Amino acid sequence: MKEDFQVNLFKALAHPTRLKIIKRLWQGEQCVCHLNEDIEFSQANISQHLKILKEARIVSSNKKGLYQYYQIRNDKIKNMIELAEHIFSDEG
């Protein structure tokens, strides 16, 4: 069970669009309508990526009025991505 979670976590993080979404969410809670301003995909496409991130328990959401807002569930996700960036820069 724990290994399945880890595999799903890394699979979800291994897509460039999802990584952009996560980095955008570092700024705080956002709705899909704001996320697609910087990311070159349709709102429907971004929603599909958010669904994958939510299933992997990387993001959570709550509804406010007509809009669904997303946020990073755990700041340790940021630490993982920053660690990967440091590993890459150390290798460069």
URNORBEL-V98377 format. One record per helix or strand of 3 or more residues. SS is the DSSP state (H for helix, E for strand). FROM is the first residue (numbers start at 0). LEN is the number of residues. Records with the same first field share a line. If there is no record, write none. Layout:
SS = FROM-LEN  FROM-LEN
This chain:
H = 1-12  15-10  31-4  42-13  75-16
E = 58-6  66-6
